Amino acid sequence: MTNHSLVKVILFDLGNVILPFDNHQIAGKLSRFSRLKKFQDPENIFSSLFDLEKGMINSFEEGKISPSGFFESVKRSFDLGISLAEFVPIWTDIFTENLEVSQIILSLKREYRLGLLSNTDPLHFPYILSKFPIVRLFERWILSYEVGFKKPAIEIFRKAIEWASVEPEKIIFIDDSDANIKAAVSVGIQGIHFISSDQLEEKLKERLYFKGSPKASQGS
């Protein structure tokens, strides 16, 4: 049985929890600019960019390459007839807001310290900050490209615990990836595997003094 009074800090994943997105949009748009037949197939671009182990995005999200360096690498690899100015909106304009999750965040903010724990990059996050004010409600952003580690690496969760300055069991982490939840649990953090806003509300009611939030006027 969870002791409700124990929880002090709640960490949210960003992508596909607060902000639904689909990287296939990027692959589809970039494929139109490729001069190589192989990469005129969006699936080949998608796997080259976003493979969880070997994808080009990994070094970018770990802060090992600059935005301009990443763009040049992508342009060269896929032989793209495209400028950086054309690339940036293709890369960044992929997000919408789950307004019901945003309402949950607003409700939690009254009682708990909130942190954001995200695998993201130095093009995506500034764009997100400019477009989605909900992200500014978090006390701290723990971002993969700033700390040098991506979930599910244990090190990024240790960074979160260090910031929270409480015992891991007093932290709840919410993420849509089961692998990321398992990594958080392995260092003592409580995990909630996000499925939907309704499911998240129910899970939070089980673990917190949380009465739920008013439904947003429209979904995402």
TORRO-624681 format. One record per residue: x, z, y of N, C-alpha, C in turn; residue in one letter. Coordinates in nm, 4 decimals. Each point is the difference from the previous one (the first is absolute). Example, Ala and Ser with C-alpha at 12.3 -4.5 7.8 and 13.67 -1.06 7.14 Angstrom:
2
<<1.3190,0.7800,-0.5690>,<-0.0890,0.0000,0.1190>,<0.0900,0.0000,0.1200>,a>
<<-0.0350,-0.0720,0.1050>,<0.0820,0.0060,0.1190>,<-0.0770,0.0730,0.1090>,s>
//
This chain:
220
<<0.0859,0.0000,-0.1196>,<-0.0859,0.0000,0.1196>,<0.0889,0.0000,0.1238>,m>
<<-0.0244,-0.0944,0.0918>,<0.0795,-0.0090,0.1215>,<-0.0401,0.1107,0.0962>,t>
<<0.0997,0.0677,0.0547>,<-0.0239,0.0974,0.1054>,<-0.0104,-0.0751,0.1324>,n>
<<-0.1199,-0.0131,0.0535>,<-0.0225,-0.0819,0.1179>,<0.0859,0.0428,0.1175>,h>
<<0.0266,0.1280,0.0120>,<0.0728,0.0493,0.1164>,<0.1473,-0.0389,-0.0032>,s>
<<0.0486,-0.0501,-0.1143>,<0.1408,-0.0341,-0.0115>,<0.0376,-0.1256,0.0781>,l>
<<-0.0890,-0.0955,0.0071>,<0.0363,-0.1300,0.0556>,<0.0172,0.0097,0.1517>,v>
<<0.1165,-0.0461,0.0462>,<0.0306,0.0030,0.1426>,<0.0192,-0.1394,0.0591>,k>
<<0.0482,-0.0928,-0.0835>,<0.0405,-0.1324,0.0489>,<-0.0616,-0.1067,-0.0898>,v>
<<-0.0502,-0.1067,0.0615>,<-0.0545,-0.1128,-0.0749>,<0.0743,-0.1261,0.0424>,i>
<<0.0570,-0.0685,-0.0984>,<0.0740,-0.1238,0.0224>,<-0.0845,-0.1185,-0.0440>,l>
<<-0.0088,-0.1002,0.0842>,<-0.0734,-0.1232,-0.0312>,<0.0972,-0.1162,-0.0145>,f>
<<-0.0213,-0.0803,-0.1027>,<0.0553,-0.1341,-0.0051>,<-0.0723,-0.0832,0.1063>,d>
<<0.0628,-0.1094,0.0424>,<-0.0587,-0.0845,0.1038>,<-0.0710,-0.1217,-0.0590>,l>
<<0.0760,-0.0884,-0.0640>,<-0.0564,-0.1252,-0.0488>,<-0.0943,0.0194,-0.1175>,g>
<<-0.1172,-0.0603,0.0103>,<-0.1049,0.0036,-0.1027>,<-0.0594,0.1386,-0.0207>,n>
<<0.0281,0.0911,0.0946>,<-0.0741,0.1252,0.0107>,<-0.0678,0.0024,0.1377>,v>
<<0.0823,0.0060,0.1052>,<-0.0543,-0.0061,0.1358>,<-0.0227,-0.1450,0.0430>,i>
<<0.0975,-0.0843,-0.0338>,<-0.0042,-0.1401,0.0427>,<0.0053,-0.0933,-0.1207>,l>
<<-0.1141,-0.0503,-0.0456>,<0.0014,-0.1006,-0.1068>,<0.0781,-0.1244,0.0442>,p>
<<0.0716,-0.0591,-0.0953>,<0.0747,-0.1228,0.0295>,<0.0225,-0.0751,-0.1300>,f>
<<0.0464,-0.1241,0.0122>,<0.0305,-0.0821,-0.1173>,<0.1179,-0.0903,0.0343>,d>
<<0.1137,0.0255,-0.0637>,<0.1203,-0.0790,0.0264>,<-0.0131,-0.1459,-0.0441>,n>
<<-0.1011,-0.0314,-0.0805>,<-0.0215,-0.1401,-0.0363>,<-0.0302,-0.0846,0.1235>,h>
<<-0.0536,0.0621,0.1041>,<-0.0226,-0.0741,0.1248>,<0.1316,-0.0539,0.0554>,q>
<<0.1025,0.0829,-0.0037>,<0.1316,-0.0408,0.0502>,<0.0540,-0.1155,-0.0833>,i>
<<-0.0034,0.0162,-0.1304>,<0.0540,-0.1036,-0.0892>,<-0.0737,-0.1327,0.0205>,a>
<<-0.1307,0.0073,0.0142>,<-0.0779,-0.1219,0.0191>,<0.0370,-0.0733,0.1267>,g>
<<0.0180,0.0734,0.1080>,<0.0336,-0.0634,0.1286>,<0.1424,-0.0538,0.0004>,k>
<<0.0948,0.0765,-0.0557>,<0.1387,-0.0460,-0.0013>,<0.0176,-0.1236,-0.0871>,l>
<<-0.0774,-0.0109,-0.1075>,<0.0158,-0.1143,-0.0914>,<-0.0243,-0.1332,0.0711>,s>
<<-0.0787,0.0025,0.1042>,<-0.0304,-0.1235,0.0739>,<0.1192,-0.0503,0.0800>,r>
<<0.0967,0.0873,0.0237>,<0.1173,-0.0373,0.0792>,<0.1219,-0.0325,-0.0864>,f>
<<-0.0106,0.0199,-0.1322>,<0.1160,-0.0217,-0.0868>,<0.0226,-0.1489,-0.0253>,s>
<<0.1299,-0.0374,0.0037>,<0.0382,-0.1377,-0.0320>,<0.0436,-0.0145,-0.1452>,r>
<<-0.0115,0.1118,-0.0756>,<0.0354,-0.0016,-0.1422>,<-0.1277,0.0019,-0.0833>,l>
<<-0.0109,-0.0921,-0.0940>,<-0.1227,-0.0109,-0.0794>,<-0.0346,0.1319,-0.0691>,k>
<<0.1016,0.0682,-0.0525>,<-0.0245,0.1260,-0.0721>,<-0.0744,0.0999,0.0889>,k>
<<0.0394,0.0066,0.1272>,<-0.0567,0.1011,0.0881>,<-0.1188,-0.0505,0.0811>,f>
<<-0.0474,-0.1182,-0.0338>,<-0.1298,-0.0436,0.0508>,<-0.1126,0.0598,-0.0837>,q>
<<0.0391,0.0680,-0.1065>,<-0.0924,0.0801,-0.0813>,<0.0066,0.1446,0.0508>,d>
<<-0.1066,0.0523,0.0605>,<0.0047,0.1354,0.0565>,<0.0415,0.1084,-0.0988>,p>
<<-0.0333,-0.0178,-0.1274>,<0.0340,0.1047,-0.0975>,<0.1514,0.0146,-0.0155>,e>
<<0.0748,-0.1088,0.0153>,<0.1457,0.0094,-0.0106>,<0.0589,0.0722,0.1206>,n>
<<-0.0564,-0.0229,0.1164>,<0.0430,0.0761,0.1177>,<-0.0371,0.1466,-0.0169>,i>
<<-0.1220,0.0253,-0.0465>,<-0.0460,0.1383,-0.0165>,<0.0931,0.0791,-0.0920>,f>
<<0.0326,-0.0558,-0.1144>,<0.0845,0.0741,-0.0953>,<0.1411,0.0189,0.0544>,s>
<<0.0529,-0.0998,0.0723>,<0.1342,0.0134,0.0563>,<0.0053,0.1063,0.1096>,s>
<<-0.1051,0.0088,0.0780>,<-0.0028,0.0958,0.1099>,<-0.0378,0.1410,-0.0431>,l>
<<-0.1018,0.0120,-0.0863>,<-0.0663,0.1285,-0.0175>,<0.0151,0.0637,-0.1381>,f>
<<0.0815,-0.0578,-0.0875>,<0.0234,0.0642,-0.1290>,<0.0497,0.1431,0.0225>,d>
<<-0.0580,0.0951,-0.0726>,<0.0301,0.1408,0.0254>,<0.1467,0.0355,-0.0246>,l>
<<0.0677,-0.0747,-0.0876>,<0.1394,0.0301,-0.0298>,<0.0973,-0.0945,0.0701>,e>
<<-0.0313,-0.1296,-0.0007>,<0.0962,-0.0984,0.0484>,<-0.0432,-0.0714,0.1281>,k>
<<-0.1156,0.0326,0.0551>,<-0.0517,-0.0702,0.1160>,<0.0870,0.0182,0.1238>,g>
<<0.0033,-0.1039,0.0822>,<0.0809,0.0032,0.1221>,<-0.0457,0.1094,0.0967>,m>
<<-0.1266,0.0378,-0.0096>,<-0.0526,0.1001,0.0921>,<0.0637,0.1374,-0.0190>,i>
<<0.0533,0.0271,-0.1185>,<0.0476,0.1347,-0.0294>,<0.1112,0.0438,0.0956>,n>
<<0.0988,-0.0853,0.0218>,<0.1097,0.0376,0.0897>,<-0.0488,0.0130,0.1439>,s>
<<-0.1002,-0.0799,0.0371>,<-0.0576,0.0079,0.1341>,<-0.0734,0.1324,0.0183>,f>
<<-0.0775,0.0394,-0.1001>,<-0.0735,0.1264,0.0089>,<0.0905,0.1220,-0.0156>,e>
<<0.1199,-0.0188,-0.0487>,<0.0966,0.1102,-0.0088>,<0.0928,0.0045,0.1208>,e>
<<-0.0261,-0.0859,0.0992>,<0.0787,0.0029,0.1226>,<0.1397,-0.0568,-0.0124>,g>
<<0.0235,-0.0817,-0.1021>,<0.1341,-0.0531,-0.0250>,<0.0253,-0.1334,0.0695>,k>
<<-0.1035,-0.0564,0.0616>,<0.0127,-0.1295,0.0653>,<-0.0891,-0.0009,0.1235>,i>
<<0.0458,-0.0641,0.1073>,<-0.0752,-0.0049,0.1253>,<-0.1139,-0.1005,-0.0106>,s>
<<-0.0977,0.0071,0.0905>,<-0.1064,-0.1011,-0.0002>,<0.0528,-0.1429,0.0101>,p>
<<0.0959,-0.0234,0.0876>,<0.0532,-0.1357,0.0133>,<0.0763,-0.0410,-0.1247>,s>
<<0.0734,0.0946,-0.0588>,<0.0716,-0.0292,-0.1240>,<-0.0943,-0.0282,-0.1154>,g>
<<-0.1084,0.0758,-0.0061>,<-0.0998,-0.0227,-0.1039>,<-0.0639,-0.1374,0.0172>,f>
<<-0.0369,-0.0328,0.1229>,<-0.0605,-0.1311,0.0248>,<0.0940,-0.1130,-0.0405>,f>
<<0.1261,0.0105,0.0375>,<0.0958,-0.1062,-0.0337>,<0.0152,-0.0142,-0.1508>,e>
<<-0.0021,0.1122,-0.0715>,<0.0103,-0.0024,-0.1460>,<-0.1224,-0.0669,-0.0615>,s>
<<-0.1187,0.0333,0.0497>,<-0.1242,-0.0609,-0.0498>,<-0.0020,-0.1492,0.0319>,v>
<<0.0362,-0.0333,0.1223>,<-0.0005,-0.1409,0.0420>,<0.0934,-0.0832,-0.0874>,k>
<<0.1185,0.0546,-0.0247>,<0.0999,-0.0712,-0.0812>,<-0.0443,-0.0104,-0.1455>,r>
<<-0.0500,0.1078,-0.0551>,<-0.0370,0.0023,-0.1423>,<-0.1112,-0.0978,-0.0323>,s>
<<-0.0963,-0.0125,0.0904>,<-0.1161,-0.0853,-0.0259>,<0.0069,-0.1332,0.0757>,f>
<<0.1100,-0.0202,0.0734>,<0.0181,-0.1206,0.0815>,<-0.1235,-0.0238,0.0866>,d>
<<-0.0242,0.0962,0.0887>,<-0.1195,-0.0038,0.0837>,<0.0285,-0.0693,0.1325>,l>
<<-0.0873,-0.0890,0.0393>,<0.0060,-0.0595,0.1324>,<-0.0817,0.0827,0.0961>,g>
<<0.0571,0.1146,0.0431>,<-0.0763,0.0987,0.0756>,<0.0963,0.0798,0.0879>,i>
<<-0.0484,0.0440,0.1162>,<0.0801,0.0845,0.0890>,<-0.0344,0.1470,-0.0215>,s>
<<0.0841,0.0883,0.0520>,<-0.0292,0.1436,-0.0074>,<-0.1321,0.0311,0.0706>,l>
<<-0.0238,-0.0644,0.1144>,<-0.1243,0.0237,0.0750>,<-0.1231,-0.0409,-0.0805>,a>
<<0.0135,-0.1011,-0.0837>,<-0.1114,-0.0416,-0.0858>,<-0.0122,0.0909,-0.1225>,e>
<<0.1135,0.0499,-0.0469>,<0.0019,0.0834,-0.1203>,<-0.0646,0.1361,0.0227>,f>
<<0.0272,0.0613,0.1150>,<-0.0427,0.1391,0.0219>,<-0.1506,0.0192,-0.0165>,v>
<<-0.0875,-0.0797,0.0615>,<-0.1437,0.0228,-0.0220>,<-0.0455,-0.0278,-0.1433>,p>
<<0.0658,-0.0932,-0.0672>,<-0.0328,-0.0222,-0.1414>,<0.0315,0.1259,-0.0799>,i>
<<0.1125,0.0624,0.0318>,<0.0449,0.1190,-0.0725>,<-0.0850,0.1225,0.0321>,w>
<<-0.0419,0.0133,0.1254>,<-0.0614,0.1261,0.0437>,<-0.1520,0.0023,-0.0022>,t>
<<-0.0648,-0.1139,0.0207>,<-0.1448,0.0011,0.0200>,<-0.0743,-0.0089,-0.1333>,d>
<<0.0133,0.1060,-0.0789>,<-0.0595,0.0020,-0.1338>,<-0.0866,0.1238,-0.0244>,i>
<<-0.0126,0.0878,0.1005>,<-0.0625,0.1302,-0.0214>,<-0.1401,0.0079,0.0607>,f>
<<-0.0870,0.0771,-0.0648>,<-0.1262,0.0438,0.0585>,<-0.0035,0.1525,-0.0108>,t>
<<-0.1004,0.0628,0.0572>,<-0.0088,0.1462,-0.0036>,<-0.1170,0.0444,-0.0862>,e>
<<0.0264,0.0921,-0.0917>,<-0.1073,0.0638,-0.0765>,<-0.0570,0.1110,0.0882>,n>
<<-0.1096,-0.0297,0.0681>,<-0.0534,0.0924,0.0995>,<-0.0500,0.1300,-0.0623>,l>
<<-0.0429,-0.0042,-0.1244>,<-0.0446,0.1236,-0.0653>,<0.1186,0.0924,-0.0283>,e>
<<0.1131,-0.0567,-0.0380>,<0.1204,0.0825,-0.0175>,<0.0444,0.0563,0.1349>,v>
<<-0.0101,-0.0803,0.1048>,<0.0362,0.0500,0.1337>,<-0.0880,0.1188,0.0398>,s>
<<-0.1264,-0.0039,-0.0370>,<-0.0883,0.1140,0.0286>,<0.0440,0.1244,-0.0773>,q>
<<0.0434,-0.0189,-0.1231>,<0.0509,0.1129,-0.0784>,<0.1228,0.0594,0.0680>,i>
<<0.0901,-0.0853,0.0463>,<0.1203,0.0467,0.0692>,<-0.0378,0.0814,0.1238>,i>
<<-0.0943,-0.0507,0.0779>,<-0.0450,0.0719,0.1197>,<-0.0552,0.1378,-0.0365>,l>
<<-0.0732,0.0081,-0.1095>,<-0.0568,0.1282,-0.0429>,<0.1079,0.0968,-0.0465>,s>
<<0.0979,-0.0513,-0.0728>,<0.1076,0.0850,-0.0508>,<0.0907,0.0513,0.1119>,l>
<<0.0147,-0.0795,0.1039>,<0.0921,0.0329,0.1091>,<-0.0324,0.1349,0.0633>,k>
<<-0.1257,0.0408,-0.0078>,<-0.0409,0.1268,0.0618>,<0.0598,0.1213,-0.0709>,r>
<<0.0289,-0.0150,-0.1304>,<0.0384,0.1169,-0.0805>,<0.1383,-0.0094,-0.0628>,e>
<<0.0554,-0.1191,-0.0116>,<0.1236,-0.0183,-0.0772>,<0.1024,-0.0809,0.0780>,y>
<<0.1260,0.0224,-0.0316>,<0.1073,-0.0850,0.0525>,<0.0010,-0.1300,-0.0808>,r>
<<0.0128,-0.1103,0.0690>,<-0.0084,-0.1310,-0.0653>,<0.1296,-0.0783,0.0193>,l>
<<0.0458,-0.0603,-0.1096>,<0.1164,-0.0867,0.0052>,<-0.0307,-0.1343,-0.0638>,g>
<<0.0731,-0.1010,0.0416>,<-0.0126,-0.1349,-0.0551>,<0.1259,-0.0299,-0.0798>,l>
<<-0.0158,-0.0429,-0.1252>,<0.1135,-0.0292,-0.0881>,<-0.0162,-0.1432,-0.0503>,l>
<<0.0804,-0.0917,0.0546>,<-0.0282,-0.1420,-0.0214>,<0.1248,-0.0803,-0.0336>,s>
<<-0.0149,-0.0917,-0.0963>,<0.0963,-0.1084,-0.0180>,<-0.0366,-0.1085,0.1009>,n>
<<0.0821,-0.0168,0.1014>,<-0.0311,-0.0976,0.1038>,<0.1306,-0.0506,0.0598>,t>
<<-0.0109,-0.0893,0.0979>,<0.1202,-0.0632,0.0546>,<-0.0077,-0.0026,0.1523>,d>
<<0.1113,-0.0347,0.0665>,<0.0047,0.0068,0.1463>,<-0.0724,-0.1126,0.0723>,p>
<<-0.0646,-0.0900,-0.0718>,<-0.0953,-0.0927,0.0622>,<-0.1423,0.0512,-0.0167>,l>
<<-0.0334,0.0446,-0.1204>,<-0.1368,0.0455,-0.0258>,<-0.0366,0.1231,0.0813>,h>
<<0.0868,0.1007,0.0026>,<-0.0456,0.1274,0.0556>,<-0.0242,-0.0054,0.1509>,f>
<<0.0871,-0.0608,0.0801>,<-0.0325,-0.0114,0.1432>,<-0.1298,-0.0770,0.0255>,p>
<<-0.0234,-0.1039,-0.0791>,<-0.1261,-0.0751,0.0120>,<-0.1186,0.0917,-0.0302>,y>
<<0.0100,0.0768,-0.1089>,<-0.1067,0.0920,-0.0392>,<-0.0261,0.1022,0.1108>,i>
<<0.1067,0.0554,0.0564>,<-0.0162,0.0977,0.1079>,<-0.0742,-0.0584,0.1194>,l>
<<0.0266,-0.1262,0.0289>,<-0.0623,-0.0633,0.1159>,<-0.1467,-0.0321,-0.0231>,s>
<<-0.0396,-0.0137,-0.1248>,<-0.1350,-0.0491,-0.0304>,<-0.0938,0.1067,-0.0554>,k>
<<0.0540,0.1047,-0.0627>,<-0.0843,0.0984,-0.0696>,<0.0315,0.1408,0.0510>,f>
<<-0.0742,0.0482,0.1004>,<0.0285,0.1307,0.0606>,<-0.0053,0.1169,-0.0978>,p>
<<-0.0738,-0.0137,-0.1114>,<-0.0106,0.1101,-0.0959>,<0.1378,0.0468,-0.0467>,i>
<<0.0963,-0.0904,-0.0041>,<0.1338,0.0339,-0.0497>,<0.0692,0.1003,0.0925>,v>
<<-0.0389,0.0019,0.1263>,<0.0634,0.0906,0.0963>,<-0.0479,0.1444,-0.0145>,r>
<<-0.1009,0.0225,-0.0827>,<-0.0503,0.1366,-0.0197>,<0.0899,0.0835,-0.0903>,l>
<<0.0898,-0.0660,-0.0722>,<0.0844,0.0733,-0.0940>,<0.1126,0.0721,0.0731>,f>
<<0.0271,0.1209,-0.0468>,<0.1071,0.0802,0.0604>,<0.1371,-0.0634,-0.0223>,e>
<<0.0159,-0.0636,-0.1156>,<0.1302,-0.0593,-0.0318>,<-0.0201,-0.1253,-0.0842>,r>
<<0.0809,-0.1027,0.0259>,<0.0051,-0.1197,-0.0832>,<0.1284,0.0036,-0.0798>,w>
<<-0.0111,-0.0031,-0.1315>,<0.1176,-0.0065,-0.0880>,<0.0000,-0.1409,-0.0574>,i>
<<0.0860,-0.0842,0.0536>,<-0.0036,-0.1438,-0.0247>,<0.1219,-0.0425,-0.0795>,l>
<<-0.0230,-0.0825,-0.1008>,<0.1085,-0.0385,-0.0912>,<0.1184,-0.0612,0.0729>,s>
<<-0.0250,-0.0863,0.0979>,<0.1115,-0.0681,0.0662>,<0.0800,0.0934,0.0895>,y>
<<-0.0592,0.1136,0.0383>,<0.0734,0.0982,0.0803>,<0.0785,0.0986,-0.0863>,e>
<<-0.0556,0.0379,-0.1147>,<0.0688,0.0993,-0.0840>,<0.0892,-0.0642,-0.1054>,v>
<<-0.0166,-0.1312,-0.0237>,<0.0884,-0.0712,-0.0922>,<-0.0414,0.0028,-0.1452>,g>
<<-0.1213,0.0468,-0.0281>,<-0.0501,0.0062,-0.1378>,<-0.1464,-0.0419,-0.0032>,f>
<<-0.0387,-0.0702,-0.1082>,<-0.1380,-0.0408,-0.0208>,<-0.0650,0.0844,-0.1086>,k>
<<-0.1279,0.0308,0.0180>,<-0.0754,0.0539,-0.1129>,<0.0074,-0.1005,-0.1150>,k>
<<0.0123,0.0426,-0.1229>,<-0.0096,0.1378,-0.0495>,<0.1325,0.0758,-0.0081>,p>
<<0.1006,-0.0378,0.0774>,<0.1267,0.0747,-0.0020>,<-0.0250,0.1462,0.0394>,a>
<<0.0574,0.0900,-0.0758>,<-0.0207,0.1430,0.0238>,<0.0483,0.0402,0.1392>,i>
<<0.1026,-0.0682,0.0485>,<0.0619,0.0408,0.1270>,<-0.0982,-0.0037,0.1172>,e>
<<-0.0917,-0.0978,0.0015>,<-0.0934,-0.0073,0.1131>,<-0.0990,0.1169,-0.0021>,i>
<<-0.0323,0.0475,-0.1198>,<-0.0877,0.1170,-0.0092>,<0.0750,0.1272,0.0412>,f>
<<0.1275,0.0052,-0.0289>,<0.0799,0.1146,0.0452>,<0.0094,0.0031,0.1524>,r>
<<0.0069,-0.1180,0.0618>,<-0.0022,-0.0078,0.1461>,<-0.1319,0.0555,0.0539>,k>
<<-0.1083,-0.0317,-0.0690>,<-0.1315,0.0487,0.0424>,<-0.0094,0.1522,-0.0122>,a>
<<0.0507,0.0524,-0.1092>,<-0.0007,0.1461,-0.0194>,<0.0848,0.0674,0.1068>,i>
<<0.1143,-0.0603,0.0304>,<0.0890,0.0548,0.1029>,<-0.0716,0.0071,0.1348>,e>
<<-0.0699,-0.1092,0.0342>,<-0.0747,0.0029,0.1262>,<-0.1114,0.1048,-0.0041>,w>
<<-0.0758,0.0037,-0.1082>,<-0.1158,0.0891,-0.0082>,<0.0396,0.1467,0.0102>,a>
<<0.1179,0.0332,-0.0496>,<0.0513,0.1377,0.0043>,<-0.0946,0.0996,-0.0660>,s>
<<-0.0644,-0.0445,-0.1081>,<-0.0814,0.0870,-0.0837>,<0.0335,-0.0305,-0.1453>,v>
<<-0.0413,0.0858,-0.0905>,<0.0222,-0.0259,-0.1415>,<-0.0764,-0.1264,-0.0408>,e>
<<0.0572,-0.0784,-0.0940>,<-0.0638,-0.1267,-0.0383>,<-0.1447,0.0146,-0.0444>,p>
<<-0.0328,0.1111,-0.0662>,<-0.1378,0.0157,-0.0493>,<-0.1004,0.0195,0.1133>,e>
<<0.0476,0.0203,0.1223>,<-0.0887,0.0119,0.1157>,<-0.0221,-0.1345,0.0689>,k>
<<0.0473,-0.1065,-0.0633>,<-0.0133,-0.1357,0.0531>,<-0.0868,-0.0827,-0.0954>,i>
<<-0.0912,-0.0785,0.0561>,<-0.0744,-0.1008,-0.0764>,<0.0458,-0.1380,0.0475>,i>
<<0.0236,-0.0889,-0.0945>,<0.0391,-0.1373,0.0302>,<-0.1057,-0.0953,-0.0540>,f>
<<-0.0445,-0.0927,0.0847>,<-0.1051,-0.0969,-0.0341>,<0.0595,-0.1392,0.0008>,i>
<<-0.0101,-0.0724,-0.1129>,<0.0600,-0.1335,-0.0112>,<-0.0808,-0.0824,-0.0988>,d>
<<-0.0003,-0.1323,0.0185>,<-0.0731,-0.0870,-0.0930>,<0.0821,-0.0373,-0.1218>,d>
<<0.1282,0.0370,-0.0032>,<0.0880,-0.0319,-0.1132>,<0.0158,0.1197,-0.0918>,s>
<<-0.0330,-0.0185,-0.1255>,<0.0154,0.1087,-0.0973>,<0.1460,0.0389,-0.0170>,d>
<<0.0908,-0.0980,0.0069>,<0.1435,0.0294,-0.0134>,<0.0472,0.0899,0.1140>,a>
<<-0.0494,-0.0253,0.1192>,<0.0393,0.0828,0.1137>,<-0.0556,0.1417,-0.0126>,n>
<<-0.1222,0.0112,-0.0495>,<-0.0590,0.1322,-0.0210>,<0.0820,0.0786,-0.1033>,i>
<<0.0367,-0.0657,-0.1082>,<0.0787,0.0679,-0.1038>,<0.1341,0.0476,0.0549>,k>
<<0.0617,-0.0795,0.0860>,<0.1276,0.0401,0.0594>,<-0.0181,0.1230,0.0884>,a>
<<-0.1078,0.0018,0.0793>,<-0.0263,0.1155,0.0857>,<-0.0248,0.1257,-0.0827>,a>
<<-0.0798,-0.0148,-0.1049>,<-0.0314,0.1142,-0.0870>,<0.1273,0.0531,-0.0676>,v>
<<0.0926,-0.0900,-0.0280>,<0.1236,0.0420,-0.0683>,<0.0850,0.0944,0.0848>,s>
<<-0.0198,-0.0015,0.1321>,<0.0738,0.0934,0.0858>,<-0.0901,0.1136,0.0487>,v>
<<-0.1190,0.0145,-0.0605>,<-0.0849,0.1147,0.0261>,<-0.1127,-0.0212,0.0979>,g>
<<-0.0083,-0.1202,0.0588>,<-0.1072,-0.0307,0.0946>,<-0.1292,-0.0287,-0.0773>,i>
<<-0.1138,0.0414,0.0558>,<-0.1286,-0.0364,-0.0587>,<-0.0303,-0.1466,0.0323>,q>
<<-0.0586,-0.0733,-0.0941>,<-0.0275,-0.1416,0.0204>,<-0.1464,-0.0342,-0.0149>,g>
<<-0.0459,-0.0939,0.0812>,<-0.1327,-0.0604,-0.0154>,<0.0194,-0.1508,-0.0048>,i>
<<-0.0365,-0.0605,-0.1123>,<0.0092,-0.1457,-0.0159>,<-0.1214,-0.0614,0.0671>,h>
<<0.0218,-0.0676,0.1119>,<-0.1082,-0.0542,0.0803>,<-0.0658,-0.1192,-0.0688>,f>
<<-0.1334,0.0049,-0.0093>,<-0.0799,-0.1110,-0.0527>,<-0.0926,-0.0546,0.1086>,i>
<<-0.0686,0.0906,0.0690>,<-0.0947,-0.0388,0.1042>,<-0.0180,0.1175,0.0955>,s>
<<-0.0618,-0.0258,0.1142>,<-0.0223,0.1085,0.0959>,<-0.0949,0.1050,-0.0573>,s>
<<-0.1021,-0.0427,-0.0726>,<-0.0933,0.0962,-0.0603>,<0.0701,0.0871,-0.1033>,d>
<<0.0827,-0.0623,-0.0841>,<0.0739,0.0749,-0.1016>,<0.0973,0.0973,0.0656>,q>
<<0.0638,-0.0437,0.1102>,<0.0937,0.0879,0.0704>,<-0.0719,0.1216,0.0563>,l>
<<-0.1156,-0.0197,0.0592>,<-0.0764,0.1141,0.0514>,<-0.0303,0.1003,-0.1100>,e>
<<-0.0421,-0.0501,-0.1149>,<-0.0323,0.0903,-0.1106>,<0.1229,0.0778,-0.0457>,e>
<<0.1137,-0.0677,-0.0111>,<0.1233,0.0672,-0.0424>,<0.0432,0.1055,0.1024>,k>
<<-0.0151,-0.0319,0.1279>,<0.0377,0.0962,0.1033>,<-0.0926,0.1206,-0.0004>,l>
<<-0.1278,-0.0221,-0.0260>,<-0.0939,0.1117,-0.0072>,<0.0347,0.0943,-0.1153>,k>
<<0.0562,-0.0557,-0.1074>,<0.0401,0.0827,-0.1137>,<0.1198,0.0884,0.0340>,e>
<<0.0839,-0.0439,0.0926>,<0.1279,0.0672,0.0223>,<0.0118,0.0714,0.1338>,r>
<<-0.0875,-0.0312,0.0939>,<0.0131,0.0517,0.1351>,<-0.1311,0.0593,0.0481>,l>
<<0.0100,0.0733,0.1119>,<-0.1198,0.0335,0.0752>,<-0.0349,-0.1226,0.0833>,y>
<<-0.0677,-0.0948,-0.0644>,<-0.0261,-0.1289,0.0641>,<-0.1446,-0.0386,-0.0285>,f>
<<-0.0769,-0.0112,0.1051>,<-0.1433,-0.0285,-0.0164>,<-0.0305,-0.1493,0.0008>,k>
<<0.1030,-0.0807,0.0154>,<-0.0231,-0.1444,0.0069>,<-0.0096,-0.0442,0.1439>,g>
<<-0.0091,-0.1301,0.0191>,<-0.0010,-0.0566,0.1337>,<-0.1232,-0.0861,0.0186>,s>
<<-0.0438,-0.0148,0.1250>,<-0.1097,-0.0937,0.0254>,<0.0431,-0.1403,-0.0412>,p>
<<-0.0882,-0.0742,-0.0594>,<0.0356,-0.1363,-0.0404>,<0.0268,-0.0856,0.1231>,k>
<<0.1048,-0.0816,-0.0088>,<0.0269,-0.0933,0.1090>,<-0.1156,-0.0999,0.0084>,a>
<<-0.0161,-0.0546,0.1167>,<-0.1137,-0.0895,0.0218>,<0.0133,-0.1303,-0.0755>,s>
<<0.1251,-0.0364,-0.0334>,<0.0187,-0.1214,-0.0794>,<0.1222,0.0155,-0.0874>,q>
<<0.0007,-0.0686,-0.1116>,<0.1129,0.0059,-0.0914>,<0.1076,-0.0959,0.0418>,g>
<<0.1036,-0.0088,-0.0837>,<0.1105,-0.0892,0.0330>,<-0.0071,-0.1240,-0.0857>,s>
//
